[in-house]
Each structure stands twice: as C-alpha cells, then as structure tokens.
Amino acid sequence: MKSQSFSKHIELNKIKITDPFWLSKTELVRKEVIPYQYEALHDRIDGADKSYAIENFAKASKTAEALKKGETVPVYPADKWCYDDNNAHPDAFHGWVFQDSDVYKWLEAVAYSLSNQPDSELEEKADKIIDLVCSAQLENGYLDTLYIINNRDEVFSNLQDYHELYCFGHLAEAAVAYYEATGKRKLLNAACRFADLICNTFGEDKIKGYGGHEIAEMALVKLFDITDKTEYLKTAEFFINERGKKPYYYDVVRGRKTVNDNYHYNQAHCEPRNQHEAVGHAVRGVYLYSGMADVAKRCGDDGLYSACKNIAENIINKKMYITGGIGSTADGEAFSFDYDLPNDLAYAETCASIGFIFFARRMLEIEPNAAIASAAERALYNTVLSGMAADGKSFFYANPLEVLPEASHKDSRKRHAKPIRQKWFGCACCPPNLARLISSIGEYCFTENSDTLFIHQYIGCKAQTENAQIKIISSYAENGKVEIEITPRKKIILAIRIPDWCNSFSVDLPYVIKNGYAYFEISKKTILRAEFEMKPKLIKCSNLVRENAGKVAVMRGPFVYCAEEADNGKNLQLLRISKNTAFVCDGNALIADGFREKEDSSLYSEWSEAEETDVKIKLIPYYQWGNRGENEMSVYIRI
Amino acid sequence: MKSQSFSKHIELNKIKITDPFWLSKTELVRKEVIPYQYEALHDRIDGADKSYAIENFAKASKTAEALKKGETVPVYPADKWCYDDNNAHPDAFHGWVFQDSDVYKWLEAVAYSLSNQPDSELEEKADKIIDLVCSAQLENGYLDTLYIINNRDEVFSNLQDYHELYCFGHLAEAAVAYYEATGKRKLLNAACRFADLICNTFGEDKIKGYGGHEIAEMALVKLFDITDKTEYLKTAEFFINERGKKPYYYDVVRGRKTVNDNYHYNQAHCEPRNQHEAVGHAVRGVYLYSGMADVAKRCGDDGLYSACKNIAENIINKKMYITGGIGSTADGEAFSFDYDLPNDLAYAETCASIGFIFFARRMLEIEPNAAIASAAERALYNTVLSGMAADGKSFFYANPLEVLPEASHKDSRKRHAKPIRQKWFGCACCPPNLARLISSIGEYCFTENSDTLFIHQYIGCKAQTENAQIKIISSYAENGKVEIEITPRKKIILAIRIPDWCNSFSVDLPYVIKNGYAYFEISKKTILRAEFEMKPKLIKCSNLVRENAGKVAVMRGPFVYCAEEADNGKNLQLLRISKNTAFVCDGNALIADGFREKEDSSLYSEWSEAEETDVKIKLIPYYQWGNRGENEMSVYIRI
C-alpha cells in the first residue's frame, strides 16, 4: 500500500449533477421516495407494515426527559429481537430492533438531496426530526430507542443480535452528511456524544465486544475524518481487530458456544485481517469490508488492505452476478460458496450491491483499480437501479436473474424473488438505502490526490475539486460518449477509467494506460472527448456456474439486458439466441435474432431435434424489468 | 367403470420369486434391512436416532394392564407433535406421534418376507412383538401408544396432526399381511377390534372427522376384503366423502380457520371426488388416492374413479420425474405445480414413489392401463431401488436428480438432497416402507379376473393363479427378454404389458394390442417368448420443465442412467453428450460419446465457442448412484 497513490472522493457539495439519466433518478428520490418514506416513518401509509420509528423516538424522548428529572421510568422486556404488536406493552418499543436506522437513513438521503437541490420545506422537516432524535439522547450520550424505552440497564448486553452499534453507525453517517449539506452541527454533536460513550465503553481494557451487524467501523472513520479525533479511528480499528478473536466475545457473554462454533454469518469466524473470502450475511460483509478499507488506509495497515484486496477479488471473480448482485442465497441473506450463483434462487439484495459500492469507493481511494470500479458500475446500473420502480413508488429487496411468477407465489424457496416490486417492507432497509446512494451518486464519480484526478464513474456534472474545475457532459449511459472539460489549477494528471465492457475506445488526446485507467497530462483548460464502443455483446458466464452452461447474457455498455414475458411470451426457456445475431436498438431495448422451440407438453419422449421457429427476441435493460405487472423474466438465454 | 374389466392381484403366498435381480433385493431386505430395523426399533443401534417404538409399546402395555385392574394411571401432556427427549417425562411417550407405525411396517415386511422365505426365528421375533402390541390395546379396542400412555381422555382430539388413524392403518396392513403369510389371527383380531372402535366413532351421525395423514381408507378396505364386514368399507367411504367438506372439520374442532383457508397439504382443500390434480404432501396424497381407487372399485363409484384417473394422469404427465420420483418440493414434502421438476432441489421421497406403486396397482385392478403400469415400473426400478444402498445398510429419503455435495452441505435449500445414503432416520418412514414393498414385490406382477390374466411387471417367478399355473423366466432387467410358461385351468386370455420404453418387441405367438397390452388366447400349456428391444435411448424432457431445456437423459429399458463424478470427474455440467452417440455396454454401465468443455474460471467474458475435447461419458443406472462415497451426480446432461 503506497500512500502516494491514496486519493479522496470529492465532497458532495462540490458537485452538481447535470446528467439527464441520473438527474431523473435523483429527482425521483427527492420527489417520490423521500416524501413517501417520511410518511412511512410516521406510520401514515395505508396498508403498509407499520414502521414505529418516529413513535419510538417520541417515546424515548419522554423517557429521557423523565430520567433527567430523576423520575422513575418503567422497564419492559428488551430481549425480543422483533416485537410483535400484540405482545408488546403499548408504551414499550415497537418494531424491529434496528428501527432507528430507518430514520437515520432517511435523514442521510435528505442531506444528500439538499446538497443537490436546496429545499427549505424538506430541510425544516428534517430539522424537526433531528430535534426529536436529539431529545431522546440520554445524558451520557447513549442513543438507541429500544433500550432507552425498555431497559436502560441492559444497554450493550447483546451486541451480536441487537443493533445498537449498527444504529449508532447510521446516526453518525446521517450526522456527517447533514453537517456537510447544511453546516448544522446538532445531529453531529449528538453522534459525537454517542461515539464518545462508545469509545469509553469498548477497547483493550474495556468491553472487548463488537457489533453483530457491522457499520460502526466506517461510521467512526467518517466522524474521525470530520473531527480529527483519533479516539474514533482507534475504536474503529479496535472493533476490526477484536472481531473473530477466540474465545468469541459472543460466546463468553452468552456463556456457551454457538452451534458449530461458527460466526460466518457475522464475519466473526476469524479475525478480519485473516479473511480472504466473502462469507456470511452479504450486507454485513460489505459494510465490514468498507470499514476495513477505511482503517487500512488511515492506519497504513498493509495486512488489513491485503485482506480487503483478496475479499474484493473473491467477490468480483467468484461471487458476483453479472448484474453486480452479491449474496446469492436467501439462507442468511448471504454469500454462498464460489460459483454458486443460481438465477432463480438468487437473493442479491439491493442493499448488498449498495454496500459493495461503498466498499469499492474506499478501495479506489487506496489505489485505482479498474476491475473494482467496473464491478461497482455493474452493480450501480443493474441491481441498484433495479431496486426502484420506474415511478419511484415500489422497490425490490431481492434481485433474481430469472423469475417465474407462479414459482414465486407457490415455492417457499423462491418467495423472496418477487415478480413485482413492493410498496414498503417491515424490514425497510432497501428503499432508504437506495435513496441515500442515488442522492449521493456524485460521491462515487471522482477521487483525487495532490496531483491526480481520477474519474471512476462517468456522470454528467460540474465539480470543483482541489486540482481542477471540471465539467462533464455525458451520454455515457446512452452511447458511451463523454465530453470532459477540465480547467486545472496547476499541471495535473487526469486518469479516466476504461470500462471493462468496451472492446475499443477513442480519445482525442495522447494517453498512457495503467491498471485499466488512461492517464493524461493536463496543464491548461482542455476538452477531452472520449467514446467507449458500446456494442451489444453476448456474454458467457464461467462454466463453473452450473446452471448457465450453454447460456448467454446480453450486455450493452454497463447494462445487462433481460427478456421479459411482456415482450416475448411465456416460457422464456424456449428461446435460443442466435450466436451470429445482429442487434437492433429499439429505444433502449435491443432486438436479437433467435429461435423459439415449439412447446412440447409431453413430459418424456425419445430425443429428436427440437422444432424451432425464427423469432426476434426483445431484450430490455435489467433495471427496467418488472414495470409492466407480474411476468416472467430471464437474464440468461440459451445459445 | 366396467366391473367386467375389474381384476385382483395375486396373493403373495401364491407367488414364489425366482428372478435373480429381484431375489437379490428381497434377500438383502431379509438379511440386512429387517434385522437392522429390529435392532433400531429396540434402540440398540449406536449413533442412530432413538426410535422409542418398542419402549412405547412396553409402556402402553403397562398402562393398559393397570387400567384393566382399575388402577389410576398418570397423565402426561399429549399436545406436542414431537417429543424431545429432554422435556418428556421418562415414563411418558417418546419420539414422533407416528412412531407406532414403524413397528407395524416392520411386521408387514416380515410377513411378506415369510411368504417368500420361511424363517422360524424371524417369525418368533415377530410373534413376540405382536404379543407386546396386543397387550397394549385398551379394552374398547383403542390402540395408539401416544394416547394410551399419556392421556386416554384425548384420543381422536387432533386428527389433523396426530397420526392415530395413520397408525391404525399401518396396524391393519400389517395384520392382514401377517395373517395371509402365517394364518395367525392375533394381530388381525386386534386390528379388527380397533377398526370396530373407529367405525363406531366416525360416521354420519358420529364424529365427522378424517385423518390428516391418509392410509386408514385403504387399510379399512383390506380388512373388508378379508372379513367381508361392510362397516369397514362404509367407514373408508365415509372418510373419503367427508374429507374437504366445508366448514372444515379441523377448523370446527380448533375453533378457527387455518391460514389461507387451505388444506392442500392434507388433500382436504376440497372433496376428493372433486380433486383432479395431485397436491400437498406427496405420500399422504398417494395413500389417499390408493384408498379412493379401492373404494371406487368396491362401491362402483364412477365419480370417484374419474377423479383417480385425472389425478393419475396429472401425476404421470406433469408431476413425475423421469425416475418415477414424485413430490418435487421439500416444502411440505409435496407436489409442486405442473412441470415444476427441479433436478437439484428435488425432494422425490422414496415413500412417495412407493405409495404411487400402491396407487397404480389399485388402478390396474380397475382397468389395465399401460401408462400407469409403466410409470409404476419407472418408479420401481429407479427411485424405489435408489432408496437402498447396494449393501442394504443405508437409505435415501430424498432422491434428487442432480447432486453437488458442496451444495448439500452448505445450502439449506438442498440439505435434504444427501450426497450419500444414511443409516437411519428419526422419522424412519422410508427404510421400513422399502422393506415392505420389496418383500411384497410379487403382488405387483399380476392381476386377474375370471377370464384374463394380466402381467403388469415382468419378474421371474412361479405363481398359482385362479386361471393358470405360470412360470416366468425373466432377464427383463438385463436384456428385455421374458419366457412365460403358462398352464391354463381353462381357456383364458393372457394380457402382457408392452413397456413404454421399447420401440419394438417380438413375441412368438399371435396377439392383439389394446391399451398398451398384448392379448393372447391361451387354451393349453404354452411357452411364450417375448423380447422387448432394450436399446439405450436419449430421452428429452418437456421443454416446459425449465431447467431441462437443451438437456437429455439416458434410459435403457426401465432404467434411467446418470453420470457420477467417480466416473466422469468433477463439474458434470461441463459434459455434453453427442446427439449421434453410440452406446457401449460395460457391465450394467453405458459408455456414450460426448464432449467436455474446458473449465473456464473467468466469471464473465465475451462469448465465444467453447473449447471442448472428445470424451467418453460413463453412465450408471440411477439406482446405483451414491454407492462409492460422496460425489457429484447428474441425470440430465446437455446435448
């Protein structure tokens, strides 16, 4: 790890998105998703699962107030991971143990949105929620409504399953975002007070625990970056180094070993620096790996970085769907074994791809790596965008590559593979996570260091960086063309990623290629025009992925395509794409040449060459599937 | 339904199996399976899950004795479907609620085995167990150890989930078999006393319930056939007619509706005569359908028979694996929707195929139907035989068509798809069911009526039927050849099934073909030589079964073949079989021409024609797979 290659992303308030493709998404989030979620957090959506999130803060606020006055407050059981309406006392905490985090994710999305597009009414709503959140904080800085409402004596007693450190992490991320967007410190102060309590509670000579759902690691680093308080970085490092040490902290607390002596689900099966394969709950995994990369960079920890590199390679080369989806099994929402990437059973949670993008950005800040940036791009343009309906009003949690609605309805193993997006979820992690990623998309475009400006993702924008003023006019998503106008503040290097999907590209300036990036010397205002060849391509999957043998997917640029029943009729397995197909563009759909086998309902018969007719196969971008009602969908097609 | 086409199977004591292929199986059952199960029922197998079955009868016997003496006996909770060792009182019932049935299935297998091969030592053991069983019967005839031991007041209080009527059914089947094999009536008397109690308890003006796990229906018909007591037939008919009527009996008893108002699992979603699709728990299904066919025949009930025919067609044409496996989903061990026949997720319980064979025999007794007999044959030679290891010492419960050991170990959705047979199961239905089917295999060969003798399955044997003396010398399983020596008692018709797998056949006598059977007039002692062409064939599966598009299976005669890793290396998905392959026999293995793709570990790349090398693909009969340690297996291969 060479610190001279370190770079930093550009802060959001220095970037103005102008890209029509992405503006339409950020506006959808601002106009549809954020207001909808605001109502959902307040339990004002008819027919949706109740959130209880705001209600919990209101209850916690009352408790905090009473405690300040020295009043005695009731105690409720705090040992149920999920409270069911009927059993909990009306005055007790309701909802999932991590319910607070939905409020924080909403605030974070609002912060990013305000950076892009000031909106005083929205800011006022956010300020009120921040007031409520802060009023629930205990005098010692503790802030998690489950324990504040139900039992103050049991805080930090079940780090494995109860999400206090997770909620803290989302609080800190929201606080940093809100401070950067608005300059307001109230939530940041609250986050720092809670962080101080955490730093005083956990450490070498203190409690040697760590969160079951990681995020506190990267959140503490964000606070460190803003405040320069080394205690925050040290505690992040402590959480990472302590994780997976034997005897397991969770076993010690519980007084017995877990079944099979196994904490893979929590990535706590061994010390993170000794982990070289992505395992366990995928979102937890990528959140941990993000924190590991943060700490590795700031502490110059080569061993930790080496683990990060191996894990990133393992994900990209053996555990990632072509759509950038990760965590292939619904069983624990987890990474499965190498090359186990079933299409119809795929879990591929939207949040996991979002988390991979977090991880990728941090890795790119350590050193440019086109393979990682390209994988993040695939995740972004496919699984992440797929998470949200065209109208911003419904969401996918899981993102399978093949869906038969009948199977989703009737087969419990495929029940997670919804044939249509849903309005809201009881466990509502994906919609707010989508909102915060899309609203902060600018953060993923660039990184820079003292002499080099890197472009990792091509999104039309104007940005003020330390090295240059930059303006990007992009029709990248449409035709692979980008115009980059750069006005350097001194002689600098511009490095632009060459997408892994283009066979050829042209730029109108001399360059040198290194690690998948083209490097240019820029000493004066320059306009650079790049065009990445964006031909539709047949892509094969490794034949170690069993079910894709004999099949292909179609990609054009960063987009993976899929066939839908709405365009191609039922029984998509009857289609074969011609290996010599020409592709014709039809809007952003593609028309390919192919064949359709005649349906043969006879269950078993002596083999004979199938009767086929020539057909045109219509393919649409994967992220657009499921916007026309329930229907079959398949990414892979026989060749 | 024409009663003149009705026929009856030949009783086991009139048949002597001489077929070397089948004798080796029946001897394995007699020498290995039955003694092993005897030990298992007595909890004398180290490392196996405890059965508790004999222990429960001993406890029940003590209770029955005490009750006779008017002593008060303790009450234990009888509301747990499965008793876990640690929680149950040591004197209470232990094991699953259906544990008694394992004893009955063992007795039934012993009875059949004694018919084939007298064994006084074994008969003595069986007599002792029968003494124990009968000593547990209450004075009113009730006989189910769970309620006898735990709570006499709660008998018949949970017909849906507690298996009293199921255990009764197995008792009756064992009793009839033991009576027919030995002439001893003790167990039969006990079964009739329990049957009398059931007939007095359930009916139009009595309790209007029915069993959640069907079998009592066909068992009562067996008792009726032996005793001629019409009450038994009437109660069987009542159970069938009452099933699925609304309001649901189970809802009424419980005082609330089931979730989704749905009793598909128990085939009680509507009245059986209105059922035309096989649904729910597959074993329960085929046991019900068997009882329906029994009742339809004896009551001349055309409506019920029509339902049976539709259900049989639905199974054979849309819900049966090529191996004769049924019940494709582990979710409820159930039938899935039409054409949902996944290879790797397949459940295909051994017991379900056994139950299908029961159903098929009853359908063939109503009218000959080569499609049903052929499907039963496929089940018999593939999924049923696959259930037992070559040494008779371990068993498959589930019979998937594709196994990757890593997936079985790591993927919870495939955990049922064991890569190797197991010694014994806590829920030990399959091994004793296998034992009773294989020991009674002779019962499935013939049916006859006053003028026609049907041969449905070709198994070498000598038999005395009402119409003829018959001697079959068969090498059917090896080469499709059968020699039938028939000495008629009068001028009769012989009808032999033409297997659905042969493209041509030859017989040395004139015949007429009807419904897939060849009919011969026999007026004197005749030797008929038939040869069914038994070439290996490539078989395609309907392209409505999604995952088999572009693949084939190989069959030779009734045997389905599969590729194993032991012969073909890892990654069986890399194999493609040549569509013009010649097949070479190697013992009972087949060698086919094919190709093997070069492994390509690169996860995604631009499509190009795969590099392949010519290989010989070795295929073994499906039933023999998994006898050489854990390894990959696949029935379907790409073409």
Interface residues (C-beta under 8 A of the other chain):
Chain A: I316 N317 K318 M320 I322 T329 A330 D331 S336 F337 Y339 D340 L345 L404 E406 A407 K410 D411 S412 R413 N503 K537 L538 I539 K540 C541 S542 N543 L544 V545 R546 E547 A549 G550 V552 A553 N571 Q573 L574 K579 E597 E599 D600 S601 S602 L603 Y604 S605 E606 W607 S608 E609 A610 R638 I639
Chain B: I316 N317 K318 M320 I322 T329 A330 D331 S336 F337 Y339 D340 L345 L404 E406 A407 K410 D411 S412 R413 N503 K537 L538 I539 K540 C541 S542 N543 L544 V545 R546 E547 A549 G550 V552 A553 N571 Q573 L574 K579 E597 E599 D600 S601 S602 L603 Y604 S605 E606 W607 S608 E609 A610 R638 I639
